[in-house]
Amino acid sequence: MTTTASPPETSAYGWTAAMALVRTAAALTAGWSLYVVARHYHVPRPLALTAGLVFDGVAYLCLRSASEAVRAGRSAAGPILATLGMAGVSIYLNLVHAQFTDGGRPAEVLYAAPAIGLLVVSALSWTAERATARAARGEIPMRMPAFGALGWLLAGSKAYDALKGQAEAHVTSSASPEHQTAAPPAARTAEDIIAAEFAELGPATAVQRVAAATPGATVAEIADTLATYKVTITPGQVALLLERAAVPSVTLDRVPQPPAVDEQPALDPARAMRGDAPQVNGMSKADAVMEIAWWLGGSKPSPATIVQHLALQGMATDTAYVRTALHRARKAEEAAATAIDAEAEQQRAEYERRHGNGGYA
């Protein structure tokens, strides 16, 4: 017949369940004993129900504080002493409860054993946790040599000397240093400092800063620079963050324009000396243009000729203004003619309405 070992997980679950049952039973028994003592001394019932928490509960919390101290590499002597003190008070009150029953030593053992058992089980659990924490820090505690019972019985002095020599060797060899000298931190380079700053700022701000520091750099060059500072980003992402879409740029080559030619043709000799030219002094520039235009023969004369005639009378203008003034004048004439036609059509319609079809009056 062969036996198969239980899986580690099953064993762990069984251990946890057993510990929970034992602790619960011990806590309830010790709490009941403390409740009886509290009621004997006229403690109110609600407060008497919490007497177990005051002693056994505080002792357990102190033991948990000792576990945290061991995991943090600190001394657990204070929490352990507090645990023993609170558990000792709880055990003393259990013995007082035994005296109330006049049961003698058996009653004392019966009432004190649950608190002692709870303390022992919790201490053993804490010892295992302490050993795990010390092993994780690389501490190697000293172990008792395996001399056996006969070795200690028949060669007790030799065994003691061997044990003492092993203890001295363990202490002097620094096999389990409590605090190892920490190595000095490595000097941080400029790349490390900038990389740490970019990690806090984020990629968008990092892109903006590199672009501002290196004007004219392409998106690929910006991405390579950011990779030096441990910022992983593609050129396309750089372009999006900078709002520089990768589109082909178009450069317009402007054709040089020839120098402007003064539009001042020679004045017509036939009209240069005529004395019947209208005098435009005191007129507005637009009225002067129209006056010279009608004198020259209508509304479509040469703008350059009008400019020259106005210049002879001390009024400076250019051909663009003359063209604009003539255009406005033609528009005004067309608008006036349209208005006259509309008025005539209105009069004809009114006559027909009154007299019927026929000629005008």
ZIUR-V464714 format. One record per residue. N is the residue number from 0. PHI is phi as a letter, one per 20 degrees, with the letter a starting at -180 (NA if undefined). Layout:
BEGIN
N;PHI  N;PHI
END
This chain:
BEGIN
0;NA  1;d  2;d  3;d  4;f  5;f  6;g  7;g  8;f  9;f  10;f  11;f  12;f  13;f  14;f  15;f  16;f  17;f  18;f  19;f  20;f  21;f  22;f  23;f  24;f  25;f  26;f  27;f  28;f  29;f  30;f  31;f  32;f  33;f  34;f  35;f  36;f  37;f  38;f  39;f  40;e  41;m  42;f  43;g  44;g  45;f  46;f  47;f  48;f  49;e  50;f  51;f  52;f  53;f  54;d  55;f  56;f  57;f  58;f  59;f  60;f  61;f  62;f  63;f  64;f  65;f  66;f  67;f  68;f  69;f  70;f  71;e  72;m  73;d  74;f  75;d  76;f  77;f  78;g  79;f  80;f  81;f  82;f  83;f  84;f  85;f  86;f  87;f  88;f  89;f  90;f  91;f  92;f  93;f  94;f  95;f  96;f  97;f  98;f  99;f  100;e  101;l  102;e  103;m  104;f  105;g  106;f  107;f  108;f  109;f  110;e  111;e  112;f  113;f  114;f  115;f  116;f  117;f  118;f  119;f  120;f  121;f  122;f  123;f  124;f  125;f  126;f  127;f  128;f  129;f  130;f  131;f  132;f  133;f  134;f  135;f  136;e  137;n  138;e  139;d  140;f  141;f  142;d  143;f  144;f  145;e  146;e  147;n  148;f  149;f  150;f  151;f  152;f  153;e  154;c  155;f  156;f  157;f  158;f  159;f  160;f  161;f  162;f  163;f  164;f  165;f  166;f  167;f  168;f  169;f  170;f  171;e  172;e  173;l  174;f  175;c  176;f  177;f  178;c  179;e  180;f  181;f  182;f  183;f  184;f  185;f  186;f  187;e  188;e  189;f  190;f  191;f  192;f  193;f  194;f  195;f  196;f  197;f  198;f  199;f  200;f  201;o  202;f  203;f  204;f  205;f  206;f  207;f  208;f  209;f  210;f  211;f  212;f  213;c  214;f  215;n  216;f  217;f  218;f  219;f  220;f  221;f  222;f  223;f  224;f  225;f  226;f  227;f  228;d  229;m  230;d  231;e  232;b  233;e  234;g  235;f  236;f  237;f  238;f  239;f  240;f  241;e  242;l  243;d  244;f  245;e  246;d  247;f  248;e  249;d  250;d  251;e  252;e  253;f  254;f  255;f  256;e  257;f  258;g  259;f  260;d  261;f  262;e  263;c  264;f  265;f  266;f  267;g  268;f  269;f  270;d  271;f  272;d  273;f  274;e  275;e  276;f  277;f  278;e  279;d  280;f  281;n  282;e  283;f  284;f  285;f  286;f  287;f  288;f  289;f  290;f  291;f  292;f  293;f  294;f  295;f  296;p  297;p  298;e  299;c  300;e  301;f  302;g  303;f  304;f  305;f  306;g  307;f  308;f  309;f  310;f  311;f  312;d  313;n  314;d  315;e  316;b  317;c  318;f  319;f  320;f  321;f  322;f  323;f  324;f  325;f  326;f  327;f  328;f  329;f  330;f  331;f  332;f  333;f  334;f  335;f  336;f  337;f  338;f  339;f  340;f  341;f  342;f  343;f  344;f  345;f  346;f  347;f  348;f  349;f  350;f  351;f  352;f  353;e  354;d  355;n  356;f  357;r  358;f  359;f  360;f
END
